[in-house]
Amino acid sequence: QSIVLAAMHEADCLTKTQATLIIASSSTDIGWYEGTDDIPQSMHDFPERIRSWLNWQGPILLISAACTASLQACIHAMRLIQNKLLDEVVILGIELSNQLSQTGFTNMQLLSKSTAQPLGVKRDGLLLGEAVAVLHLSKYPARWQLLSGRSCINGNDMTGASQQTIEQICQDVLREAHISYADLSLVKLQASGSPTNDLTEIQALQNLAHASQNTPALTSLKSILGHTLGASGAAELALLTCAIESDCYFTPQYPLIDTPAHTAWRPVTPVQYLMAIILGFSGEHAAVILKDTDYRKPTDAPD
């Protein structure tokens, strides 16, 4: 409760209790019940508990999916606002420690034996993380604009990413945003340290880069946050945009696989458009395009 309240306070959303709240999570509140005799009566228990914590007056929606949950929440919120059904939406991504997730990933042998190394030469799996992240979307002007978003399911491989689907969903969000791959400054990858999926994602982007003759900088935040499952979309967007605003950058401290650009991005190259990708189990693929309206073209950049 204290973590949720702190995150909502930091995002200045405790005064927006009349707005629609979308909660996004993979494990919801299963950790709450572990080790007790309590059994959740329904999926409504979790949203209603959060309603009581926040004294929330507006509608509450729950998106309980795999890793794309909170990015799906962003896309749904964007559509509601674009269609003038709502003026604002608060998104709350929650993923907290629980034995069910830990045991499941352990049994599938998907966890690293050492540390998470997204795009690393010696990557051997992912590490789970925890996050409570809050995003506020509205029709009113802000520094960051969510221009487009798409999510889809490709069931050909229920446990992995599809190169063709990654390329297609990236092309879809670029088309909706009325920009091209050549306009991107930065791509935030899913890249969690999976030996197969990291390579699949890079190969898809290499094809897009070759077609556009542009290689935007790449980054993955899971070596810092861990994989926060359903909260990862909101948590990684929050961290990434704050880092850009603070002129911070992340430098992997391990050897990288051959990529079209270094995974470290640097503020000396301003970011106007960025694309964020989240991939998940059951063939989930999701991507969004953001624009920094504070972008200023470098004085020495060609017209």
N, C-alpha and C positions, 0 to 999 in steps of 0.2 A: 504493500500500500504506500509506504513512504517513498519508494523509488518512482512509482507512477505519479504521485503528487509532485515530486521534485521535477520530473521531466515535464509535466504539464505546466508547472510554474515557470520553468526556464524558457519554455516556448511561448509564454504569455497567453496560455489558452484556458486558464482557470476562470476567466471572465466571459468565455464564449459558450457557456453551458446551454444556450438555446440552439446552438448549431447542431448539425448532424455529426455524430462521432462514428467513425469506422474503426473497429478494432481488428487487427490482423495478427494471426499467430498460427503456428503449426501445432504446438502442444497445448495451447490455451492454458488452463490452470491445473494440468494433471499433477504437477509437482505439489500442489496444495493438498491433494488427496493421498499421495503416496505415504505409506507408513501409518495411515489412519484407517479407521473402519468406515469413514464417510465414503459415500458413492454419489457422484454428481447425478442429479435427477434429470437434467437435460442440458443441452448446449446453451440454454438461456441463463444458466446459473452464473457463468463467467461474466457476460456483459452486465447482468444485474448487480453483481458484486461491485464491478467498477462504477456503475451508475451511483451506487450508494457512497462509494469513496469520494467521488467527485461532485456529488449532488447534481448530477447531470439532468437537465430538463428536456433536452432535445432528443430526437430519435437516435438509437444506437444500432448499428449494423455490425455483424461479425463475419469476417472472411477467414475461415479456417482451412488453409490449404498448405501445400508444401512450401518450398523456398520462395515462391513468387507472391506470397499472400499480401505483403504490404505494398509491393509494387502494383499488384492488381488493385489494391485499395486506392492508390494514387490515380490509376487510370479510370476507375469508376467515378471517383470524385471529380476528375477533370471533365468527364462526359456530363455529369449532372450539372456542373457549372456552365459548360459550353451550351447546353440545351436550356439554360435559364430556369432549371428546376430548383436550384439552390444558389445562394449567394456565397456560401462558404462551407467548408468541410474540415473537420479536424481528424487526422489519422493517427492512431496509436498502435505502433508495432510493439508486440511483447513476446519475448522468448526468454524464459528463465530456466535455470538448471532443473533437470528432472531425470530420474533413472530410466524412464521409458525411452526417451530419445537416445541417451547415452548407450543403453544396452542394445537398442536396435542398430545403431551405427557400428557398434563394436562387433555384433554378430555378423554383420554384412562385411566386416573387415575393410571398412572404408576410412577408418581413422589412422592418422599418421602415428608412427612409432616414435617420432621425435618432435618436430615442429612443423607448422604449416608453411609450405614454400610454394605459393601460387606462381606458376610458370617457371618454377625452379628445375634445374637439371636433375636434382635428386629428390624431387617431390614424390611422396609416397602416400598421400592421403590428406584428409582435412582434419581440423580441430574444431570442436563445437565451441561456441561463444554464447554469451548472454547479452541481451540488449532490451532497453525500453526507449523507444524513439518516438518523437512527436513531430508531425508536419502539419502546417496550416495552409490550406489552399483556399483561395477566394477569388472573386471577380475583380477585386481592387488591385491597382498597380503594386508591384513589388519588385525587388531586385531580380529575383529568379522567376522566369516564366516557364511553365510546363507546356511545351508546344504540341507534343504528340505522345501517344503511347499505344502499344499493342500487346496483347497476350494471346497465346494459343496453346493447344495441346497437340503434340505429335506422338501418337501411341506406338510408332514403329519400334521404339526402344524405350520401355517404361522406366529404365534406370539411368539412361544417359541422354546426352544432347545430340541433336541432329544438325550436321553441318549445313544442309540445305535449308532447314527451318530457321537457323540462326541468320543466314544470309537473307532469307525472305522477310523475316520480321524486322531486320535492320533496314531493309529497303522500304518496307511499309511505313515505319515511323519517320524515315527521312522524307518520303513522299508527302506524308501528311503535314510535316513541318515546313514543306516547301524549301528544303535545302538538299544538298547532295553530300555524299561522303567526303568530298573534297573540302567542304565547309567546316568539318569537325576539327576541333582543337584537341579533344580528349575523348577517349572511350574508357569507361569504367567496366571492367570485365566481371563476369561471375567468378572466374578463375579461383578455385578453392584449394588447389593442390592435387586434384585428381589426375593421375597419369594420363587417362584417356580423354576426359572432358576438356581439360586445359588445352590439349593439342587440337581437339575438334574445334574449339572456339577460335583459336589462333588461325587455323587453316581457313575458317569462314571469313575472318577479317582480312587475311592476306588476299583472298579473292576480291573482296570489296576494294582493298587498297590498290590492287593491280588495275582494276577496272577504272578507278578514279585518278590514279597516279598521285595518290595522297596517302601519307602514313601518319595519322594523328598519334599523339602520345597515348600510351596505354597505362592503366593502373588497376590494381586489385587491392582491396583493403582487408582481405581476410587473414593476412599475416599479422594484422594489428588487432582486429576485432574478433577473429575466429569466425566460424560460419554460424550466424545467428538465425538461420532457418527462416521462418516466416517473417521475422522482423528485419531481415537483412536489407531489403529494398529501402525501407525508411531509414534505418540506421546508417547505411552507407551513403545515401543521399545527404543526410544531415551532416555527417562527418566530412564528406567531400566538399560540399558547398561552403561549410565553415572554414575548411582548410584553404580553399581558393581565396576566400575573403581575407584570410590572415596571411596570405603569401607563404603558406607552408607546403612542403612536398614530402613524399615518402620515397625512400631509397631502399630497395631490397638489399639485404646483407648476405646474399647467397648468389651463386652463379645461375644465370637465366638461360632458358632455351632460346633458340634463334627466333626472334620476333621482328616484325617490321619496324618497331620502334622500342626504345627502352621503356620498361614499365614505370620507371620514375618519371614524374612530370614536374616541371619547374615553372614557377610563376613568372620567369623572365619571358615566357611565351604566354601572353594573356589568353584566357579561355573565353571564347564567345559562345560557342555551341558545344555541348557535351552530350554524349549518349551513354546511358547506363543500362546494363544488361543483367538480368537475373535468370538463372536456369534452375530447374528442380526436377524431383522425382515425378513419375507419371507422365513424363514428356512435357513438362511445363517450360515454356519459353516466354519471356517478357522483356520489353525494352521501352525506354522513354527518351525523349529529347528535351533538354533544358537549355535555355538561353540566359546568359548573364547580361542584363540590360545596362550594367555599369561598364561593359567592355569598351575599351578605348584602343583603337588601332595603333600599334607601335609607330613612332614617328619615322623610323627608318624602313618601315614595311613598304613594299611596292604597291601601287594602286591596282 
